[in-house]
Amino acid sequence: MEHVFIKGSNEQAPTLLLLHGTGGNEKDLLGLGREIDAEASLLGVRGSESENGMPRFFKRLGMGVFDLDNLTLRTKELADFIDEAAKEHGFDRQNVIVVGYSNGANIAANFFFEIGKIVKGAILHHPMIPRNDVEIPDLTGLKVWIGAGENDQMCPIDQSQGLKAHLENAGSAVEMYWHQHGHQLTMDEVASAKKWYTTNFK
């Protein structure tokens, strides 16, 4: 998979797996990752699918309607890639935090729905429930932060609340942050994610 890796200044810090939104690329969230942890290694990945020329991590059949077979395929591919990247770049595979936005947050959430605790924690900006047709594995010990907008027309409130409920029912510890804006990232949202990350992983 197309990606960029930037080695951090502190080998004990987690590696942040950065997953962009629709139309983004492997460099889109580097600034966000550096804001969250100035010492961490950063692994930015580009989605392998294309929608009207815009990179995505998996296909969709319409707005908010996911191609579930493709989602499964791409989720496994991305999970395998983390293993390969850890060997290639020499970071600790057991010390990875995923940071996703929109489409990237959705495939990150699907890690937990289909595979389980393949990362140490997750920062999910504006995610949706990836699917309702699987039994979620035991997620006890997994820490997740979710950022959501009360006026997000692309990601309705019930989707954010529903994802939180699914993850908590499987044993995950979830912290939720709400702002009054839409689908965009806000500085207050980033600050909340950073505070949560620092408390739990620094």
Summary of the structure (lengths in Angstrom):
residues: 202
radius of gyration: 15.3
end to end distance: 28.9
largest distance: 42.2
contacts: 698
relative contact order: 0.15
helix: 35%
strand: 25%
